[in-house]
Amino acid sequence: MVRFTITKQLIFFAFTVLFVNLELKAQVPALDKLEMLYDQGHYRMVYRRANRYLDKPDYDFSLLPSYYKSLATLQLAQETVWSLRNPRAHIDALNELNRIKLTPKGKLIFESHIVELQNLKTDIEAWVTDLRRQKKNDEATQIANLANQLFEKVKFREEKSVEAPSYSSDVSVRFKSRTDMVSFSKKYLGVPYVSAGDTPQGFDCSGFTSFVFSHHQIKLPRRAAEQYQEATKIKEKDAMMGDLVFFSNGGEVSHVGMLINEPGKPKVMIHASSSKGIQIIDLDSSTYWKQRVVGFGRFVD
């Protein structure tokens, strides 16, 4: 009797895994479209379509509409107007993703969408940091706790750091104030990420840029969005060491880093990473950061 029960359980599990794998690999145009639209940043469209699919029995076999509705909700909730109209939507979305994660289908969805989830994790961390800067500590803590539960034991790929580029003697002379700024910033490589941090004990993204520029007698606003507003906008081809690069996930600017590359060379930045603290990355080869660039700004001559 025990052997029979165990056998039934194994057969049920095998069929569940087989069915979910077929679902994930099958070409279901509507669900494929959801993924494509989400990856392109069309969060409102994803939210509306996912809601429609959840109302149709034809899609009851899949958790993907609920999964993508939750992801889109968490992106939209970072916009002030949308969040005021839907004040608890982000909490419901995090709870729903935590529910999905615990199901056999959900586990496989998480494994096959690991890059998407890793990007979401970075977006949420930037969001929590910005809420703390705005003194919305209760909301930040609630989101952070649910997000920590969601991403617990999820195995992400670490973004690789790169070596800082070296400068020719000509560049060092011509752009001395900028190369001095880069040299100073590199002293803090490895300093941990701290939400709303702006000291050598821990930095967030705009806390780090503010600290570096302050050392060179340039006062920056505290938030990344405000730094972007006040910066002199420059073209990508002109951006070089000492200039700032700004990022967004579809709403307002949520992250900032400082470029350390020579003029006309591939973009390399130093920034406060939520996973590794102060680190240097090749911007052009980073699939996450490259597609979120909003623009480049200048505060130094």
C-alpha positions in Angstrom: 0.0 0.0 0.0 2.8 2.4 0.9 4.7 1.4 -2.3 1.6 2.1 -4.4 1.1 5.5 -2.8 4.7 6.5 -3.4 4.4 5.2 -7.0 1.3 7.4 -7.6 3.1 10.4 -6.1 6.1 9.8 -8.4 3.9 9.4 -11.5 2.0 12.6 -10.6 5.2 14.5 -10.1 6.7 13.2 -13.4 3.5 14.2 -15.3 3.6 17.7 -13.6 7.2 18.3 -14.6 6.5 17.0 -18.2 3.4 19.2 -18.5 5.1 22.3 -17.2 8.1 21.8 -19.5 5.8 21.4 -22.5 3.9 24.5 -21.4 7.2 26.5 -21.1 8.5 25.2 -24.5 5.2 25.4 -26.4 4.6 28.3 -28.7 1.6 29.9 -27.2 1.5 33.2 -29.1 -0.4 35.1 -26.5 2.0 34.1 -23.7 5.0 34.6 -25.9 3.8 38.1 -26.6 3.5 38.9 -22.9 7.1 38.0 -22.4 8.2 40.0 -25.4 6.2 43.1 -24.3 7.5 42.9 -20.8 11.1 42.6 -21.9 10.6 45.7 -24.1 9.2 47.7 -21.1 5.6 47.9 -22.2 4.4 47.3 -18.7 0.9 48.9 -19.0 0.2 46.7 -22.0 1.4 43.6 -20.2 -0.8 44.5 -17.2 -3.9 44.9 -19.3 -3.4 41.8 -21.5 -2.5 39.6 -18.5 -5.7 40.7 -16.8 -7.7 39.7 -19.8 -6.1 36.3 -20.0 -6.8 35.7 -16.3 -10.5 36.2 -17.1 -10.4 33.5 -19.9 -10.7 29.8 -19.0 -8.6 29.1 -22.0 -5.5 30.1 -20.0 -6.3 28.4 -16.7 -3.6 25.8 -17.5 -0.9 28.4 -17.1 0.5 30.6 -14.3 2.3 32.9 -16.8 -0.6 35.5 -17.0 -0.5 35.9 -13.2 3.3 35.9 -13.2 3.5 38.6 -15.8 0.7 40.7 -14.3 2.7 40.6 -11.0 5.9 41.7 -12.7 4.3 44.5 -14.6 2.5 45.6 -11.4 5.8 45.9 -9.6 7.2 48.1 -12.4 4.2 50.3 -12.6 3.9 50.7 -8.8 7.2 52.6 -8.9 5.4 55.4 -10.8 3.9 57.9 -8.3 0.5 58.4 -10.1 -0.1 54.7 -10.8 0.8 53.8 -7.2 -1.6 56.4 -5.8 -4.4 54.9 -7.9 -3.5 51.3 -6.9 -2.1 51.7 -3.4 -1.8 48.0 -2.5 -1.2 46.5 -5.9 2.5 46.0 -5.3 2.0 44.2 -2.0 -0.5 41.9 -3.7 1.9 41.3 -6.6 4.8 40.3 -4.3 2.5 38.0 -2.3 1.3 36.4 -5.6 4.8 35.8 -6.8 5.7 34.2 -3.5 2.6 31.9 -4.0 3.6 31.0 -7.5 7.2 30.3 -6.4 6.0 27.5 -4.1 4.1 25.6 -6.8 5.7 22.9 -9.0 4.9 25.0 -12.1 6.1 28.2 -10.5 9.5 26.6 -9.6 10.1 25.8 -13.3 8.9 29.3 -14.4 11.3 30.9 -12.0 14.2 28.7 -13.3 13.4 29.5 -16.9 13.0 33.2 -16.3 16.0 33.7 -14.1 17.4 36.8 -16.0 14.0 38.5 -15.8 13.8 37.9 -12.1 17.4 39.0 -11.6 16.6 42.3 -13.3 13.4 42.6 -11.2 15.4 42.2 -8.1 17.8 45.0 -9.1 14.8 47.2 -9.9 13.2 46.6 -6.6 16.4 47.3 -4.7 16.7 50.6 -6.4 13.1 51.3 -5.6 13.5 50.5 -1.9 16.6 52.7 -1.7 14.7 55.7 -3.3 11.8 55.2 -0.9 14.2 55.4 2.0 15.7 58.6 0.6 12.2 60.0 0.6 11.8 59.0 4.2 9.1 56.4 3.4 10.7 53.9 5.6 7.7 51.8 6.5 6.8 51.2 2.9 10.4 50.5 2.0 10.7 47.9 4.8 7.5 46.1 3.8 8.6 45.8 0.2 12.1 44.8 1.1 10.9 42.0 3.4 8.5 40.5 0.8 11.2 40.8 -1.9 13.8 39.1 0.3 11.3 36.3 0.9 10.6 36.1 -2.9 14.3 35.9 -3.9 15.5 33.7 -1.1 17.4 30.7 -2.4 16.9 31.8 -6.0 20.3 31.3 -7.7 21.3 34.4 -9.7 24.2 34.9 -12.0 26.7 37.5 -10.6 27.6 40.5 -12.8 31.3 40.4 -13.4 33.5 43.3 -12.5 36.2 44.5 -14.9 39.5 46.2 -14.5 39.6 50.0 -14.7 41.0 51.3 -17.9 44.4 52.9 -17.9 44.9 56.4 -19.4 47.6 57.6 -21.7 49.8 60.4 -20.4 48.2 62.7 -22.9 44.7 62.0 -21.6 45.9 62.3 -17.9 47.3 65.8 -18.6 44.4 67.1 -20.7 41.7 65.8 -18.3 43.5 66.0 -15.0 40.5 67.0 -12.9 38.5 64.1 -14.4 41.2 61.4 -14.0 41.8 62.7 -10.4 38.1 62.1 -9.7 38.3 58.6 -11.1 41.4 57.8 -9.0 39.6 59.0 -5.9 36.5 56.9 -6.7 38.5 53.7 -7.1 39.7 54.0 -3.5 36.2 52.8 -2.5 36.0 49.7 -4.7 34.3 46.9 -2.6 32.7 49.2 -0.1 29.3 47.6 0.5 26.0 48.8 -0.8 23.8 50.4 1.9 20.3 51.7 1.1 20.4 55.5 1.4 24.1 55.4 2.3 26.5 58.2 1.5 29.6 57.5 3.5 32.6 55.2 3.2 30.8 52.8 5.5 28.3 52.1 2.7 26.9 53.8 -0.4 23.9 53.7 -2.6 24.2 54.8 -6.2 23.6 58.6 -5.9 25.2 58.6 -2.4 28.4 57.5 -4.1 28.3 60.0 -6.9 27.4 62.8 -4.4 30.4 61.8 -2.2 32.9 61.7 -5.1 31.8 65.0 -6.5 31.7 66.6 -3.1 35.3 65.7 -2.6 36.1 67.8 -5.7 34.0 70.8 -4.5 31.0 70.0 -6.7 27.6 69.7 -4.9 25.1 67.3 -6.4 21.5 66.7 -5.5 20.9 63.6 -3.4 18.6 61.6 -5.6 19.5 60.1 -9.0 16.5 61.6 -10.6 17.4 65.1 -9.3 21.0 64.7 -10.5 19.7 63.9 -13.9 17.5 66.9 -13.9 20.3 69.3 -13.0 23.1 67.8 -15.1 24.0 69.3 -18.5 22.8 66.7 -21.0 25.4 65.4 -23.4 25.5 62.9 -26.3 26.6 59.3 -25.7 29.5 59.7 -28.1 30.8 62.6 -26.0 30.4 61.0 -22.6 33.7 60.2 -20.8 35.4 59.8 -17.4 33.8 62.1 -14.9 30.5 62.2 -16.6 27.4 60.5 -15.2 25.2 57.9 -16.8 21.6 57.6 -15.7 19.2 54.6 -15.8 15.5 53.9 -15.6 13.3 50.9 -15.8 10.5 52.8 -17.5 9.6 55.4 -14.9 11.7 58.2 -13.5 15.5 57.9 -13.2 16.3 55.3 -10.6 20.1 54.7 -10.8 23.3 56.6 -11.6 26.9 55.7 -12.2 30.1 57.6 -13.1 31.9 56.8 -16.4 35.7 56.1 -16.2 36.4 55.5 -19.9 38.5 57.8 -22.2 36.7 59.9 -24.8 35.5 57.8 -27.7 36.2 54.5 -26.0 33.7 51.8 -24.9 31.7 52.9 -21.9 32.9 51.7 -18.5 31.4 52.9 -15.3 32.0 52.7 -11.5 28.8 52.5 -9.5 27.2 51.2 -6.3 25.9 47.8 -7.1 23.3 46.4 -4.8 25.0 42.9 -4.9 28.7 43.8 -4.9 28.9 47.3 -3.6 31.2 49.7 -5.4 32.4 48.0 -8.6 33.5 48.7 -12.1 31.5 47.2 -15.0 31.7 47.3 -18.8 28.5 49.1 -19.6 28.3 48.1 -23.3 28.4 44.4 -22.5 25.9 44.5 -19.6 22.5 43.4 -20.9 20.8 44.8 -17.8 22.3 48.3 -17.6 22.7 48.9 -21.4 19.0 48.6 -22.1 18.1 50.9 -19.2 20.3 53.9 -20.1 18.2 57.1 -20.1 21.0 59.5 -20.9 24.3 61.1 -19.9 25.0 64.2 -17.9 27.9 66.5 -17.1 28.8 68.5 -14.0 32.5 69.1 -14.7 34.2 71.1 -17.5 
